[in-house]
Amino acid sequence: MRRVDVWAIVDNVAASQGVTREDIFGRSRLKRIAQARFLAWAAVYLSYPSTSLTDLGLLFGRERSTISHGLFRAKAERAAPFVRRAA
């Protein structure tokens, strides 16, 4: 995994979500920033599937379990438009 490629992925996600790279690597818990952060984690993980969650955590300054939860949330948010809510 080349750091330059990761920066490009993070910058693309940040631009598409209307946040900055600093927001993605920061600690803000605002929903729009957290969602962008989860999407960035997922984008990097999908681009480098052999990368461990521990390595992703080191890259983003988070614990492995936090990365795991974020990937789960990103997957759930991508599926959300197709989920029908019970009336």
Backbone as CSV, one residue per row, in Angstrom:
resi,resn,N_x,N_y,N_z,CA_x,CA_y,CA_z,C_x,C_y,C_z
1,MET,0.862,-1.172,0.000,0.000,0.000,0.000,0.902,1.227,0.000
2,ARG,0.761,2.034,-1.018,1.556,3.255,-1.113,0.790,4.415,-0.499
3,ARG,1.453,5.167,0.350,0.812,6.273,1.053,0.274,7.321,0.075
4,VAL,0.970,7.545,-1.038,0.513,8.516,-2.029,-0.854,8.110,-2.577
5,ASP,-1.018,6.820,-2.867,-2.303,6.331,-3.366,-3.398,6.501,-2.316
6,VAL,-3.069,6.248,-1.064,-4.047,6.396,0.012,-4.472,7.851,0.131
7,TRP,-3.502,8.781,0.035,-3.862,10.208,0.095,-4.832,10.563,-1.025
8,ALA,-4.586,10.035,-2.220,-5.463,10.321,-3.357,-6.873,9.786,-3.107
9,ILE,-6.959,8.582,-2.565,-8.275,7.999,-2.259,-8.999,8.854,-1.218
10,VAL,-8.297,9.210,-0.154,-8.902,10.016,0.912,-9.321,11.380,0.364
11,ASP,-8.483,11.994,-0.462,-8.829,13.298,-1.041,-10.055,13.211,-1.935
12,ASN,-10.168,12.128,-2.711,-11.346,11.949,-3.570,-12.622,11.796,-2.739
13,VAL,-12.557,11.000,-1.686,-13.724,10.819,-0.818,-14.071,12.148,-0.136
14,ALA,-13.057,12.836,0.361,-13.286,14.118,1.042,-13.968,15.106,0.107
15,ALA,-13.466,15.213,-1.117,-14.054,16.151,-2.083,-15.493,15.771,-2.419
16,SER,-15.747,14.483,-2.585,-17.108,14.054,-2.945,-18.100,14.245,-1.795
17,GLN,-17.597,14.253,-0.558,-18.475,14.387,0.606,-18.493,15.810,1.173
18,GLY,-17.713,16.708,0.597,-17.699,18.093,1.044,-16.992,18.315,2.372
19,VAL,-15.976,17.508,2.646,-15.180,17.670,3.864,-13.708,17.756,3.454
20,THR,-12.837,17.980,4.414,-11.406,18.064,4.122,-10.696,16.787,4.552
21,ARG,-9.465,16.634,4.082,-8.646,15.510,4.517,-8.452,15.574,6.033
22,GLU,-8.268,16.785,6.554,-8.081,16.956,7.990,-9.318,16.488,8.767
23,ASP,-10.510,16.716,8.203,-11.745,16.230,8.837,-11.723,14.703,8.929
24,ILE,-11.322,14.050,7.851,-11.321,12.585,7.822,-10.332,12.015,8.827
25,PHE,-9.191,12.652,8.981,-8.195,12.174,9.932,-8.409,12.746,11.328
26,GLY,-9.362,13.673,11.469,-9.603,14.316,12.754,-10.475,13.496,13.685
27,ARG,-10.934,14.142,14.746,-11.711,13.462,15.785,-13.179,13.888,15.843
28,SER,-13.611,14.742,14.920,-14.984,15.229,14.952,-15.979,14.073,14.860
29,ARG,-17.070,14.199,15.606,-18.108,13.172,15.575,-19.362,13.665,14.871
30,LEU,-19.274,14.816,14.166,-20.406,15.272,13.372,-20.774,14.191,12.358
31,LYS,-22.065,13.987,12.174,-22.526,12.867,11.353,-21.947,12.894,9.941
32,ARG,-21.970,14.049,9.289,-21.484,14.109,7.902,-19.990,13.812,7.812
33,ILE,-19.237,14.222,8.825,-17.801,13.952,8.829,-17.526,12.493,9.161
34,ALA,-18.253,11.964,10.126,-18.080,10.550,10.488,-18.433,9.649,9.306
35,GLN,-19.508,9.967,8.590,-19.882,9.160,7.429,-18.807,9.229,6.347
36,ALA,-18.261,10.413,6.123,-17.190,10.559,5.140,-15.965,9.752,5.576
37,ARG,-15.683,9.772,6.866,-14.550,9.009,7.404,-14.759,7.516,7.172
38,PHE,-15.977,7.019,7.450,-16.272,5.598,7.239,-16.120,5.235,5.762
39,LEU,-16.589,6.114,4.876,-16.469,5.862,3.435,-15.011,5.862,2.995
40,ALA,-14.207,6.733,3.569,-12.777,6.754,3.237,-12.113,5.457,3.680
41,TRP,-12.439,5.003,4.878,-11.886,3.736,5.359,-12.273,2.611,4.420
42,ALA,-13.552,2.596,4.003,-14.030,1.535,3.109,-13.343,1.622,1.757
43,ALA,-13.154,2.816,1.232,-12.518,2.986,-0.076,-11.074,2.478,-0.046
44,VAL,-10.349,2.801,1.009,-8.969,2.332,1.128,-8.954,0.816,1.294
45,TYR,-9.848,0.303,2.114,-9.909,-1.144,2.356,-10.251,-1.903,1.072
46,LEU,-11.183,-1.385,0.285,-11.559,-2.041,-0.967,-10.440,-1.939,-2.006
47,SER,-9.667,-0.853,-1.958,-8.556,-0.687,-2.896,-7.374,-1.583,-2.544
48,TYR,-7.227,-1.882,-1.259,-6.126,-2.715,-0.770,-6.690,-3.806,0.145
49,PRO,-7.371,-4.797,-0.425,-8.049,-5.805,0.397,-7.133,-6.671,1.251
50,SER,-5.857,-6.721,0.927,-4.954,-7.538,1.733,-4.447,-6.787,2.967
51,THR,-4.801,-5.527,3.090,-4.382,-4.731,4.240,-5.182,-5.138,5.474
52,SER,-4.507,-5.331,6.578,-5.198,-5.724,7.809,-5.890,-4.522,8.435
53,LEU,-6.885,-4.794,9.262,-7.584,-3.721,9.971,-6.629,-3.002,10.925
54,THR,-5.674,-3.737,11.453,-4.670,-3.129,12.327,-3.848,-2.102,11.555
55,ASP,-3.434,-2.447,10.333,-2.668,-1.507,9.517,-3.501,-0.286,9.129
56,LEU,-4.777,-0.506,8.805,-5.653,0.632,8.509,-5.800,1.528,9.741
57,GLY,-5.929,0.909,10.892,-6.022,1.675,12.131,-4.789,2.525,12.364
58,LEU,-3.613,1.955,12.109,-2.374,2.719,12.256,-2.331,3.888,11.276
59,LEU,-2.773,3.642,10.056,-2.774,4.683,9.034,-3.691,5.845,9.400
60,PHE,-4.879,5.514,9.924,-5.864,6.541,10.237,-5.852,6.984,11.697
61,GLY,-4.953,6.411,12.496,-4.859,6.810,13.896,-6.025,6.336,14.741
62,ARG,-6.514,5.127,14.446,-7.644,4.555,15.167,-7.319,3.124,15.591
63,GLU,-8.121,2.590,16.494,-8.006,1.190,16.895,-8.599,0.292,15.812
64,ARG,-8.128,-0.942,15.755,-8.639,-1.920,14.793,-10.137,-2.093,14.906
65,SER,-10.652,-2.139,16.125,-12.090,-2.350,16.335,-12.904,-1.156,15.846
66,THR,-12.348,0.035,15.934,-13.025,1.234,15.428,-13.126,1.170,13.910
67,ILE,-12.054,0.742,13.255,-12.064,0.586,11.796,-13.104,-0.462,11.401
68,SER,-13.151,-1.571,12.114,-14.115,-2.632,11.834,-15.544,-2.105,11.926
69,HIS,-15.832,-1.364,12.979,-17.166,-0.794,13.161,-17.479,0.199,12.036
70,GLY,-16.504,1.015,11.671,-16.715,1.984,10.594,-16.991,1.321,9.262
71,LEU,-16.293,0.233,8.970,-16.550,-0.496,7.726,-17.952,-1.092,7.728
72,PHE,-18.377,-1.594,8.882,-19.740,-2.123,9.006,-20.755,-1.009,8.759
73,ARG,-20.524,0.163,9.348,-21.428,1.307,9.167,-21.461,1.769,7.714
74,ALA,-20.302,1.811,7.062,-20.255,2.237,5.662,-21.058,1.273,4.791
75,LYS,-20.931,-0.016,5.065,-21.685,-1.018,4.307,-23.180,-0.846,4.554
76,ALA,-23.570,-0.623,5.793,-24.982,-0.439,6.142,-25.551,0.821,5.487
77,GLU,-24.759,1.884,5.441,-25.237,3.131,4.846,-25.391,3.014,3.335
78,ARG,-24.537,2.223,2.697,-24.686,2.018,1.251,-25.956,1.228,0.960
79,ALA,-26.343,0.324,1.850,-27.534,-0.501,1.635,-28.808,0.207,2.087
80,ALA,-28.697,1.252,2.867,-29.857,1.907,3.477,-30.955,2.318,2.489
81,PRO,-30.634,2.860,1.306,-31.720,3.257,0.391,-32.594,2.095,-0.060
82,PHE,-32.087,0.862,0.054,-32.819,-0.294,-0.437,-33.588,-1.027,0.686
83,VAL,-33.440,-0.535,1.895,-34.084,-1.189,3.026,-35.430,-0.513,3.288
84,ARG,-36.477,-1.315,3.313,-37.804,-0.775,3.601,-38.034,-0.815,5.088
85,ARG,-38.505,0.262,5.622,-38.777,0.339,7.053,-40.191,-0.191,7.324
86,ALA,-40.329,-0.904,8.432,-41.641,-1.432,8.815,-42.552,-0.272,9.198
87,ALA,-43.792,-0.367,8.829,-44.755,0.712,9.134,-45.302,0.599,10.522
